Amino acid sequence: MSAPQTEPQTGPQAETLSAQLEAHRRLLRALVWRVTGVAADADEIVQETYLRALTKPPPDLSRCLRPWLMRVAMNLARDRLRARRRREAYPSWLPGPLLHEAPAPDALLSRAEGANMAWMRAAEALTPGQRAVLVLREVFELDVQETAQALQMSAERVRVTHHRARLALSSAEDALPGAHHGPVQRDEAEALLMRLLQAVSVGDGAALRALLHEDVVMITDGGRRFRAAGVPVVGAEKVAAVQLYFVRHSPPFVRFEAVSAADCWARLEREPAGPRWPTSVLVGVEVRGGKIAAIYSQMVPEKLGGA
């Protein structure tokens, strides 16, 4: 016989518990997204964390639930990252940006939601354990003991893992073409993105090449479902040629709008045009020296939400 299901909490205790859970939802979502790289995964993990809290809550509900919630969420996030890497390993894989409508209400949440795509791409070189330690130590600024408690690790293991994570991240960032390490200048990036989309839409090759850094990288994630460049494309001439090829051989987009994320992103929409072409695409850019250093095109439906 299967074990009996634990019933969710009810009554005043459930209301108190739900209020605490909602107070930490956005922060937990950003924490898990930093580890998994996919906003839809983060949403599912936060929901599972809350279900566990409602069915098997910690014994002392008078204390802040955040440490307990972080421990549950981080365990789930590491498992999800391991499973995703076994399932989705291809050269053009991209994280899904974390989109949000309202500005972050505090500095911690702003840092958590603010990882640019260069950081997220580099973090793919880390093990799930390294990535979790790095996020807790450097983004959430937990001390060694707090991190050890959250991840159920020894303090010494946290120190060693953090050191190795820093080395691996630095090496990965240095190796990434187009990686941008400075703060995002949103006005500049948004203006360049709009000019890029305009140049591509009318097939203006000269205007397009003038916007691109000489070592620009373009990564298009079609999730093996849609037509996309299967590997990263590097160099202004090659990127321009591929961009113009796709605009000539794909159904036109009917509208686009800027969306909020750590980097500058726009959502492009086209009328339904068959199984090879997605109806919605997110396009993002990184800027360096006044030119576009990276272009990201995200087509996978599960990575387009998060708003």
C-alpha positions as CSV (number, residue, x, y, z in Angstrom):
1,M,0.0,0.0,0.0
2,S,1.2,3.5,-0.7
3,A,1.9,5.9,2.1
4,P,-1.0,8.2,3.1
5,Q,-0.9,11.7,1.6
6,T,-0.2,14.5,4.0
7,E,-3.0,17.0,4.0
8,P,-2.1,20.7,3.6
9,Q,-2.4,23.0,6.6
10,T,-5.7,24.7,7.1
11,G,-7.1,27.5,9.3
12,P,-5.2,30.4,10.8
13,Q,-1.9,28.5,10.7
14,A,-2.2,28.0,7.0
15,E,-2.9,31.7,6.5
16,T,0.2,32.7,8.5
17,L,2.2,30.2,6.5
18,S,0.9,31.4,3.1
19,A,1.7,35.0,4.0
20,Q,5.3,34.1,4.8
21,L,5.6,32.1,1.6
22,E,4.3,34.9,-0.6
23,A,6.7,37.4,1.0
24,H,9.6,35.3,-0.2
25,R,8.3,34.1,-3.6
26,R,10.0,36.6,-5.9
27,L,13.4,36.2,-4.1
28,L,13.2,32.4,-4.2
29,R,12.3,32.5,-7.9
30,A,15.4,34.6,-8.7
31,L,17.6,32.3,-6.5
32,V,16.4,29.2,-8.3
33,W,16.7,30.8,-11.8
34,R,20.3,31.7,-11.1
35,V,20.9,28.0,-10.6
36,T,18.7,26.4,-13.3
37,G,18.9,29.0,-16.0
38,V,15.3,28.7,-17.0
39,A,12.5,30.8,-15.5
40,A,9.8,28.2,-16.1
41,D,11.9,25.7,-14.1
42,A,12.2,28.3,-11.3
43,D,8.4,28.8,-11.2
44,E,7.8,25.1,-10.9
45,I,10.4,24.6,-8.2
46,V,9.0,27.5,-6.2
47,Q,5.5,26.0,-6.4
48,E,6.9,22.6,-5.3
49,T,8.7,24.3,-2.4
50,Y,5.5,25.9,-1.3
51,L,3.6,22.7,-1.5
52,R,6.1,21.0,0.7
53,A,5.8,23.9,3.2
54,L,2.1,23.6,3.3
55,T,2.0,19.8,3.7
56,K,5.1,19.3,5.9
57,P,6.0,22.7,7.4
58,P,9.0,23.3,9.6
59,P,8.2,22.8,13.3
60,D,8.6,26.4,14.4
61,L,6.5,28.7,12.3
62,S,7.3,31.7,14.5
63,R,10.7,32.0,12.9
64,C,11.5,33.4,9.5
65,L,10.9,30.7,6.9
66,R,13.4,31.9,4.4
67,P,16.4,29.7,5.4
68,W,14.1,26.6,5.4
69,L,12.6,27.6,2.0
70,M,16.0,28.3,0.5
71,R,17.3,24.8,1.6
72,V,14.3,23.0,0.0
73,A,14.4,25.1,-3.2
74,M,18.2,24.8,-3.6
75,N,18.0,21.0,-3.3
76,L,15.3,20.9,-6.0
77,A,17.2,23.3,-8.2
78,R,20.4,21.3,-8.2
79,D,18.4,18.2,-9.1
80,R,16.6,20.0,-11.9
81,L,19.9,21.3,-13.3
82,R,21.5,17.8,-13.3
83,A,18.4,16.5,-15.1
84,R,18.3,19.3,-17.6
85,R,22.0,18.9,-18.6
86,R,21.4,15.2,-19.2
87,R,18.4,16.0,-21.4
88,E,19.4,19.2,-23.2
89,A,23.0,19.3,-24.3
90,Y,23.6,21.1,-27.6
91,P,26.0,23.8,-28.7
92,S,23.4,26.6,-29.1
93,W,21.7,26.1,-25.7
94,L,20.9,29.4,-24.1
95,P,19.5,30.3,-20.7
96,G,16.0,31.8,-20.6
97,P,16.1,35.4,-19.4
98,L,14.2,36.3,-16.2
99,L,11.7,38.9,-17.3
100,H,9.9,41.1,-14.8
101,E,7.5,44.0,-14.9
102,A,8.2,45.9,-11.7
103,P,11.5,47.2,-10.5
104,A,13.1,45.1,-7.7
105,P,12.0,46.6,-4.4
106,D,15.4,46.0,-2.6
107,A,19.1,45.7,-3.4
108,L,19.2,41.9,-2.7
109,L,16.4,41.1,-5.1
110,S,17.9,43.5,-7.7
111,R,21.2,41.6,-7.6
112,A,19.4,38.2,-7.7
113,E,17.4,39.1,-10.8
114,G,20.2,41.0,-12.4
115,A,22.5,38.3,-13.9
116,N,23.3,39.2,-17.4
117,M,23.5,36.6,-20.1
118,A,27.3,36.5,-20.1
119,W,27.2,35.4,-16.4
120,M,24.5,32.9,-17.1
121,R,26.4,31.4,-20.0
122,A,29.6,31.2,-18.0
123,A,27.8,29.6,-15.1
124,E,27.0,26.7,-17.3
125,A,30.6,25.6,-16.8
126,L,30.0,25.1,-13.1
127,T,28.8,21.9,-11.4
128,P,25.3,22.2,-9.8
129,G,27.0,22.3,-6.4
130,Q,29.5,25.0,-7.4
131,R,26.7,27.1,-9.0
132,A,24.5,26.8,-5.8
133,V,27.4,27.8,-3.5
134,L,28.4,30.7,-5.8
135,V,24.9,32.1,-5.9
136,L,24.4,31.9,-2.1
137,R,27.8,33.3,-1.2
138,E,28.2,36.1,-3.8
139,V,24.7,37.1,-4.8
140,F,22.8,36.5,-1.5
141,E,25.9,37.2,0.6
142,L,25.3,34.3,3.0
143,D,28.3,33.5,5.2
144,V,30.0,30.1,5.1
145,Q,27.9,28.6,7.9
146,E,24.6,29.9,6.5
147,T,25.6,28.5,3.1
148,A,26.5,25.1,4.6
149,Q,23.2,25.0,6.4
150,A,21.2,25.9,3.3
151,L,23.0,23.3,1.1
152,Q,23.5,20.6,3.9
153,M,27.3,20.7,3.4
154,S,30.2,21.1,5.8
155,A,31.7,24.5,6.1
156,E,35.0,23.3,4.8
157,R,33.3,21.8,1.7
158,V,31.6,25.2,1.1
159,R,35.0,27.0,1.2
160,V,36.6,24.6,-1.2
161,T,33.6,24.6,-3.6
162,H,33.4,28.4,-3.6
163,H,37.1,28.7,-4.4
164,R,36.8,26.2,-7.3
165,A,33.6,27.9,-8.5
166,R,35.3,31.2,-8.7
167,L,38.2,29.8,-10.7
168,A,35.8,27.9,-13.1
169,L,33.6,31.0,-13.6
170,S,36.5,33.3,-14.3
171,S,38.0,30.8,-16.8
172,A,34.6,30.4,-18.5
173,E,34.0,34.1,-18.8
174,D,37.4,34.7,-20.3
175,A,36.7,32.0,-22.9
176,L,33.3,33.3,-24.0
177,P,33.2,35.3,-27.2
178,G,31.3,38.5,-26.8
179,A,31.1,38.2,-23.0
180,H,30.3,41.5,-21.3
181,H,31.6,42.1,-17.8
182,G,30.4,45.6,-17.0
183,P,27.1,47.0,-15.9
184,V,24.3,47.2,-18.5
185,Q,23.7,50.6,-20.0
186,R,20.1,50.1,-20.7
187,D,19.4,53.2,-22.8
188,E,22.4,52.5,-25.0
189,A,21.6,48.8,-25.4
190,E,17.9,49.4,-26.1
191,A,18.7,52.0,-28.8
192,L,21.2,49.6,-30.5
193,L,18.8,46.7,-30.3
194,M,16.0,48.8,-32.0
195,R,18.5,49.9,-34.7
196,L,19.5,46.3,-35.2
197,L,16.0,45.0,-35.6
198,Q,15.2,47.9,-38.0
199,A,18.3,47.1,-40.1
200,V,17.5,43.4,-40.2
201,S,13.8,43.9,-41.0
202,V,14.6,46.0,-44.1
203,G,17.7,43.9,-45.1
204,D,20.1,46.8,-44.8
205,G,23.5,45.0,-44.6
206,A,25.6,48.1,-44.3
207,A,23.6,49.5,-41.4
208,L,23.6,46.1,-39.7
209,R,27.4,45.6,-40.0
210,A,28.0,49.2,-38.7
211,L,26.3,48.2,-35.4
212,L,28.3,45.1,-34.8
213,H,31.5,44.7,-32.8
214,E,34.2,43.0,-34.9
215,D,34.1,39.8,-32.7
216,V,30.4,39.8,-32.1
217,V,28.8,36.4,-31.3
218,M,25.3,35.3,-32.2
219,I,23.7,32.4,-30.5
220,T,20.3,31.2,-31.6
221,D,18.5,28.6,-29.4
222,G,15.8,26.8,-31.3
223,G,15.8,23.8,-28.9
224,R,16.2,21.4,-31.9
225,R,12.6,22.3,-32.8
226,F,12.9,25.4,-34.9
227,R,15.2,26.6,-37.7
228,A,18.2,28.2,-36.1
229,A,22.0,28.4,-36.4
230,G,23.1,25.2,-34.7
231,V,26.3,26.6,-33.3
232,P,27.5,30.1,-32.1
233,V,28.3,32.4,-35.0
234,V,31.3,34.7,-34.4
235,G,32.5,37.8,-36.3
236,A,30.6,40.8,-37.8
237,E,30.6,39.6,-41.4
238,K,29.3,36.1,-40.6
239,V,26.7,37.4,-38.1
240,A,25.4,39.9,-40.6
241,A,25.2,37.3,-43.3
242,V,23.3,34.8,-41.1
243,Q,20.9,37.5,-39.9
244,L,20.1,38.6,-43.4
245,Y,19.8,35.0,-44.6
246,F,17.2,34.3,-41.9
247,V,15.2,37.4,-42.6
248,R,15.0,36.6,-46.3
249,H,14.0,33.0,-45.7
250,S,11.6,33.3,-42.8
251,P,8.0,34.7,-42.3
252,P,8.1,38.4,-41.3
253,F,7.6,39.5,-37.8
254,V,4.5,41.7,-37.4
255,R,5.5,43.5,-34.1
256,F,8.1,43.8,-31.4
257,E,8.3,45.3,-28.0
258,A,11.1,45.9,-25.4
259,V,10.9,43.7,-22.3
260,S,12.5,44.0,-18.9
261,A,15.5,41.8,-18.1
262,A,19.1,42.1,-16.9
263,D,20.3,42.5,-20.5
264,C,18.3,44.4,-23.1
265,W,15.6,42.1,-24.7
266,A,12.8,42.5,-27.2
267,R,9.9,40.2,-27.9
268,L,9.2,39.6,-31.6
269,E,5.8,38.2,-32.7
270,R,4.8,36.7,-36.1
271,E,1.6,35.2,-37.4
272,P,1.5,31.4,-37.1
273,A,3.7,30.1,-39.9
274,G,4.0,26.4,-39.6
275,P,6.0,24.1,-37.2
276,R,9.5,25.2,-38.3
277,W,8.9,28.9,-37.3
278,P,8.0,30.0,-33.7
279,T,5.4,32.7,-33.4
280,S,7.4,34.4,-30.6
281,V,11.1,35.0,-30.2
282,L,13.1,36.9,-27.6
283,V,16.1,38.8,-29.0
284,G,18.7,40.2,-26.6
285,V,22.0,42.1,-27.0
286,E,25.1,42.8,-25.0
287,V,27.0,46.0,-25.8
288,R,30.7,46.8,-25.6
289,G,32.4,50.0,-26.7
290,G,29.2,51.4,-28.2
291,K,28.6,48.4,-30.5
292,I,26.8,45.1,-30.2
293,A,29.1,42.4,-28.8
294,A,26.5,39.6,-28.6
295,I,23.1,38.8,-30.0
296,Y,20.9,36.2,-28.4
297,S,17.8,34.7,-30.0
298,Q,15.7,32.5,-27.8
299,M,12.9,30.5,-29.5
300,V,12.2,27.7,-27.0
301,P,8.6,28.4,-25.7
302,E,9.5,27.2,-22.1
303,K,12.1,29.9,-21.9
304,L,10.0,32.8,-23.3
305,G,7.8,33.2,-20.2
306,G,8.9,34.5,-16.9
307,A,7.0,37.7,-17.0
